[in-house]
Amino acid sequence: MSEVEGYGEPRVVPAVSERELADWRAVHNAIVPTAVLSEEQVRERAGRNRLEVAYLGGVAVGCSTVRPPDAETPAATVIARILPEHRRRGYGTLLYERGLGHARTLSDAGVETVVLASNEEGLRFALARGFTEVERYVLPGDTIPFVTLRLGRPSVPGKESD
């Protein structure tokens, strides 16, 4: 893997070991404090989703989730999370592009992402990559909504969209 924008060479690995799952969980819980996950919940997610952790010099700087389509959501879902002190260095783009490549092998129904509404940087990141908001929802007991965004279809010159 090459150096990202001069900030150092990141290492992205699947979250499978106890340490990697703990690092994935720590990043997730820091970015999504309204939906803190337990060790058991992370293990369960690792069984059905692709979880990855980005490291820089042995320190976890971000994590990602790729969820396959299910009965409720026919699109694959890609979520990239970077700790605030490591943002704007290309790590989010790296995780997002890796996740997007995998997501596109899982579904022909498109790609979605989910961002906590209070994460303005995350929303800007998604919007800058062509996602558009399709839904806001609040989990029971929470007050801050999650925003579901869908990646727009690439336009084909000379072809009308559906």
Phi, psi and omega in degrees: 000144184267165178295142180261114175043039175076007183262359181121162183271114178281155175238122180249127183227152173296140178276095181235324180282166178301319180296314181296319177296321178294320178293318177302313181299317181298316179294311179306309185293331175289323183276330183236069185292346178275351181223057181298134181255144175276169176302317181297317179297322179292317177300318179297316179296323179296336179283339182240345182238163173266115180250134177228155178235137175258128180243146172229112182059036179085358180254130177290125180248345181190173176209165178217159177227135168238116179259131176288164176299156175217187183298330182273326184231106181288343178274155170281152182242132178240126178229123176246132181233130177233133178300141186309321182288354180243009181283164177066032179234003178098354182292320178297318178297317179301309180296317180299312182295321176298313180295318180298318178301317179290317181302321182293342175275349185263336186207140172267359184270008176106186183228138176237167171219164179227132182226138174294130187303330180284351179271079184298323178296319178296320177295316178299319179302311181295315181297323180293341180259013173096007177281149175231145182292134177238341183195150169233139178213153179243130177288150179307131179087352180261167176238341181264123181284156167266148179246122174266130179235146180244138178286127179295148178292140174297135181280144177250119181306134176082002181241131178289145176277159182294000000 
